[in-house]
Amino acid sequence: MAHSGKRIVKARESVERVKLYKLDDAVKLVKERATAKFDETVELALNLGVDPKHADQMVRGVVNLPNGTGRVLRVAVFARGAKADEATAAGADIVGAEDLVAIVNGGQIDFDRCIATPDMMPLVGRLGKVLGPRGLMPNPKVGTVTTDVTAAVKASKGGAVEFRVEKAGIIQGSVGKASFGEAQLAQNIRAFVDAVAKAKPAGSKGTYLQRAAISSTMGPGVKLDLSTITTAGAVGA
């Protein structure tokens, strides 16, 4: 533990806390300092100029990362009949209807993403207290309530990441693994930021995207120069 603590302290000392790093430089720093014995996850944190307590300032959506997340997700689908068969064929790990509702209600949640066909939502809605706090409740706004279960399952397996603003106006999400190439991580980060920019709510006033930083699981946070991660106009009011 002492050796690990010294490594973390040394990594933090090599990053200037107040400096805003260009995206390519920040990615390089994060990769160089991801020295744990496992493949660390790279996380992106965005501070937004919104107050999610107001309905017209809620930010939520989904982004398909061009290079995936580096993580194998288990996907559950609530469906019946032909749609259940379609979900299985698409690669869903768990498929069911009333039986799956009973399993989840019993506290057995062995999946990372949850999809449902519209006709199943009266049943799935009963699981709100179980799935909601875990961020697993299907929602049409992020494509997890749909009749096109094949596309939804493949998107979930291929790198689709849901995002939702937290109470403090912060969005956090995984953008890949430390083993990814620098260009792959940079591409994923820009895709994530662009998706959040496009999800800007009508009630947002002033500067929408205020601050951003990336870090690996065990590494220090590196602040980003916003002008190097956004497309023109994404940062402004």
Secondary structure as GFF3:
##gff-version 3
##sequence-region A 1 237
A	DSSP	alpha_helix	2	13	.	.	.	ID=ss1
A	DSSP	alpha_helix	23	32	.	.	.	ID=ss2
A	DSSP	beta_strand	41	48	.	.	.	ID=ss3
A	DSSP	three_ten_helix	55	57	.	.	.	ID=ss4
A	DSSP	beta_strand	60	64	.	.	.	ID=ss5
A	DSSP	beta_strand	75	78	.	.	.	ID=ss6
A	DSSP	alpha_helix	81	90	.	.	.	ID=ss7
A	DSSP	beta_strand	94	96	.	.	.	ID=ss8
A	DSSP	alpha_helix	98	105	.	.	.	ID=ss9
A	DSSP	beta_strand	113	116	.	.	.	ID=ss10
A	DSSP	three_ten_helix	118	120	.	.	.	ID=ss11
A	DSSP	alpha_helix	121	124	.	.	.	ID=ss12
A	DSSP	three_ten_helix	125	127	.	.	.	ID=ss13
A	DSSP	alpha_helix	128	131	.	.	.	ID=ss14
A	DSSP	three_ten_helix	132	134	.	.	.	ID=ss15
A	DSSP	three_ten_helix	140	142	.	.	.	ID=ss16
A	DSSP	alpha_helix	149	158	.	.	.	ID=ss17
A	DSSP	beta_strand	160	164	.	.	.	ID=ss18
A	DSSP	beta_strand	170	177	.	.	.	ID=ss19
A	DSSP	alpha_helix	182	198	.	.	.	ID=ss20
A	DSSP	beta_strand	209	216	.	.	.	ID=ss21
A	DSSP	beta_strand	222	223	.	.	.	ID=ss22
A	DSSP	three_ten_helix	226	228	.	.	.	ID=ss23
###
